[in-house]
């Protein structure tokens, strides 16, 4: 090999090493280990993937951390809507299943951040249906649950079963 080739290889090696270090610090450490020395990982949303149980500020009180099972029937009056909510910590998990006694309902599964006064909410699923089954992990602490709207001319009953780490808030008035 000649000297020009050696110089080019050396430059490529240093460039690749530098790029690997930048990716390690800005992407891999925040996403895999929730270590974010530059703050870039949080800005691009990589630290939300970690369940940071070592940070007690993000952990719910012990009573909230227990696995709960909740079953309820919610009547959605004709031509009206209701909300049914759960108070959940950041990164709390819920498995759920609900079905109606017949008619489909418009619904919005969403969350509202704790302490927010602006009216902001984040929707996880919006559609119309007579049943839904799934799970989710909360991206923030706050109130999470369903808004069901009945567009029919008779009441519809929703049968809801939820398992997870939450406190039941119930019907929101």
C-alpha positions in Angstrom: 0.0 0.0 0.0 1.2 3.5 -0.7 1.2 6.4 1.7 -2.0 8.0 0.3 -3.9 4.8 0.9 -2.7 4.6 4.5 -3.7 8.2 5.1 -7.2 7.6 3.6 -7.6 4.4 5.8 -6.5 6.3 8.9 -9.0 9.1 8.2 -11.8 6.6 7.6 -10.9 4.8 10.8 -11.0 8.0 12.9 -14.2 9.1 11.2 -15.9 5.8 11.9 -14.7 5.8 15.5 -15.9 9.4 16.0 -19.3 8.6 14.5 -19.6 5.5 16.7 -18.9 7.6 19.9 -21.4 10.2 18.9 -24.1 7.5 18.3 -23.2 5.8 21.5 -23.6 9.0 23.6 -26.7 10.5 21.8 -28.7 7.4 20.8 -27.6 4.0 22.3 -27.1 5.1 25.9 -30.4 7.0 26.1 -32.5 4.3 24.4 -30.9 1.2 26.0 -29.8 2.4 29.4 -31.6 5.7 30.0 -28.3 7.5 30.3 -28.5 10.8 28.5 -25.4 12.9 29.1 -26.1 15.3 26.3 -29.9 15.6 26.6 -30.3 14.8 22.9 -31.9 11.4 23.7 -34.8 13.1 25.6 -35.3 15.7 22.9 -35.7 13.1 20.2 -37.8 10.8 22.4 -35.5 7.9 23.1 -35.6 8.0 26.9 -39.4 7.3 27.0 -38.7 3.6 26.2 -37.1 2.9 29.5 -38.8 2.0 32.8 -36.5 3.9 35.0 -37.2 2.2 38.3 -34.1 3.7 39.9 -35.7 7.2 39.7 -38.1 7.3 42.6 -39.6 10.6 41.3 -41.1 8.6 38.4 -42.4 5.6 40.5 -45.9 5.5 41.8 -46.4 5.0 45.5 -46.2 1.3 46.6 -50.0 1.0 46.8 -50.3 2.1 43.2 -47.7 -0.4 42.0 -49.8 -3.4 42.9 -51.4 -5.3 40.1 -55.2 -4.6 40.1 -58.1 -6.2 38.3 -61.2 -4.1 37.8 -64.5 -5.1 36.2 -67.3 -2.6 35.6 -70.5 -2.0 33.6 -70.8 1.5 32.2 -74.1 2.7 30.8 -73.7 5.2 27.9 -77.0 7.1 27.6 -78.6 7.5 24.1 -77.1 10.5 22.2 -74.6 11.2 25.0 -71.0 10.5 25.9 -69.2 9.4 29.1 -65.6 9.1 30.2 -64.2 6.3 32.4 -60.8 6.9 33.8 -57.9 5.4 35.8 -55.1 7.3 37.6 -51.8 5.8 36.4 -48.1 6.5 37.0 -45.6 7.1 34.2 -44.8 3.8 32.5 -47.6 2.0 34.2 -49.1 -0.9 32.2 -52.7 -1.9 31.6 -54.3 -4.8 29.8 -58.0 -4.3 29.0 -61.0 -5.7 27.2 -64.4 -4.1 26.7 -67.5 -4.9 24.7 -71.0 -3.5 24.4 -74.3 -5.1 24.7 -75.0 -4.5 21.1 -74.5 -1.2 19.3 -71.1 0.2 18.3 -69.8 3.3 20.1 -67.4 6.0 19.0 -64.5 6.0 21.4 -61.3 7.7 22.2 -58.7 5.9 24.4 -56.6 8.7 25.7 -54.5 10.2 28.6 -54.3 13.6 30.3 -51.0 14.5 32.0 -51.1 15.0 35.7 -51.2 18.7 36.7 -51.9 20.0 33.2 -54.2 22.9 33.1 -54.3 23.5 29.4 -56.8 20.8 28.4 -54.1 18.8 26.6 -54.7 15.1 26.1 -53.0 12.4 24.0 -55.1 9.9 22.1 -53.9 6.3 21.8 -56.9 5.0 19.7 -59.9 6.7 18.1 -62.5 4.7 16.2 -66.0 3.3 16.3 -66.6 -0.3 17.5 -68.5 -2.6 19.8 -65.4 -4.2 21.3 -61.7 -3.5 22.0 -59.0 -5.6 23.5 -55.4 -4.6 24.0 -52.7 -3.1 26.3 -50.8 0.1 26.7 -48.0 1.6 28.7 -48.6 5.2 29.9 -46.1 7.8 28.5 -46.8 10.1 31.4 -48.4 10.1 34.8 -52.0 11.2 34.9 -55.6 10.2 34.0 -56.0 7.5 31.3 -59.1 5.9 30.0 -62.0 6.0 27.5 -64.5 8.5 26.2 -67.4 6.6 24.7 -70.1 8.4 22.6 -73.4 6.7 21.9 -75.1 8.0 18.7 -78.0 5.6 18.9 -81.4 6.3 20.3 -81.1 3.8 23.2 -78.6 3.3 26.1 -75.6 1.1 25.5 -73.8 -0.8 28.3 -70.1 -1.3 28.1 -68.6 -4.2 30.0 -65.0 -3.3 30.9 -62.3 -5.5 32.4 -58.9 -4.0 33.2 -55.7 -5.4 34.7 -52.7 -3.3 35.6 -51.1 -0.8 37.9 -53.7 1.9 38.4 -56.2 3.5 40.8 -59.8 3.6 39.6 -61.1 7.2 39.1 -64.3 5.9 37.5 -66.9 8.1 35.7 -65.6 11.6 35.0 -68.2 14.2 35.4 
